[in-house]
């Protein structure tokens, strides 16, 4: 599992570790790891004679860049530092000069022929984007042919929130120290980070056991996913009720039911106007007349996909929320949802909005949600007393007092009609199987992303039906990684 910690926590851990180590040892570890990463990026045998430019701000971030630059210079690279702060780290600057590195008079000239640029302008304490004097140099670096490597964090992004409040330098690779920072895993900042490399500097022994953010990996999902036992029947595996679709959107019903069946549900009870279409696609579905409360025994409900403005839609949401089993509310079910009705439930509730739906629930512009995804998902979870899966470029899951989870398998090919309906059914089936909402939402998002990658082969457009069809393979990928 990848874990991420806020700046305040990282600073405290660094201070505790520094107190145990010889002076300069912690920065030395960071610089050694950074230099090793740069050597691997330049390629075997290409360090000698390579042209490396350091963009150096004030503070320890610039010091890390300077000490790493000194190591590269001692291996034969031509290293030039561009000083962008009022003062550079004195020890790092002395080390670079002693190793034969140069200080640039013209900040732009060295970039023209650079093979690699180290972005050490601002560190994890930076706020509000790049300073105006650094912007032209950062643009020139990004416009060069060099590989841009961010030192700990791309300059100009917020380490804690993932927000980008001004201009930032987009990296090809970010080499981060000790632990991931939330902004490296959450868009929009995540899009500036490029490939992530973590350098172990010994912080693990002094960081708290509970992180601020976490991202599941294959082994985590495999451990959480339910597996039928020899004594399992359809009720032990979980029966999920699906209230979805309408005469206008019958496909939403089919896709939500498909997601539920591919999620391992023992049975699916369907209620809605899409019964004929559902039975044509999945004859094993149990179709029931209106209202949902008369459908029979279920262990979880999914309500909302494709309901539109159909008569009785609001009543159906209220009916399901009145049940004593976990409920997932998506799409049209979220429209006008009353926080008090959700907070008053005894059973868990999972809300799965996209940015537009989240904005409506929070009464803020969509752009505000997209710019501050972490703040939005936390606010929604608190306001509704529910677990919230916020879909989008970075899918986040928040609720139950657990660390916010970020899904690492997302792909832009999921931005297609109906994919959210598949996700709802999938998550609903995991709720019915007994997974807590945070785990059900996280595992569903993970499998959903893997399925989209499988169906698209990474590069081709896909439909929601194709994503649903690839879910079986996604389960196999998780359970039997190659």
Buried (B, 14 or more C-beta within 10 A) or exposed (E): EBBBBBBEBBEBBBEEBBEEBEEBBBBBBBBBBBBBBBBEBBEEEEBEEBBBBBBBBBBBBBBBBBBBBBBBBBBEBBBBBBBBBEEBBEBBBEBBBEBEBEBBEEBEEBBEEBBBBBBBBBBBBBBEBBBEEBBEBBEBBBEBEBBBBBBBBBBBBBBBBBBBBBBBBBBBBBBBBBBBBBBBBBBBBBBBBBEBBBBEBBBEEBBEEEBBBBBBBBEBBBEBBBEBEEEEEEEBBBBBBBBBBBEEBBBBBBBBBBBBBBBBBBBBBBBBBBBEBBBEBBEEBBBBEBBBEEBEEBBBBBBBBBBBEBEBBBEBBBBBBEBEBBBBBBBBBBBEBEBEBBEEBEBBBBBBBBBEBBBBBBEBEBEBBBBBBBBBBBBBBEBBBBBBBBBBBBBBBBBEEBBBBBBBBBBEBBBBEBBBBBBBBBBBBBBBBBBBBBBBBBBBBBBBBBBBBBBBEEEEEBBBBBBBBBBEBBBEBBEEEE
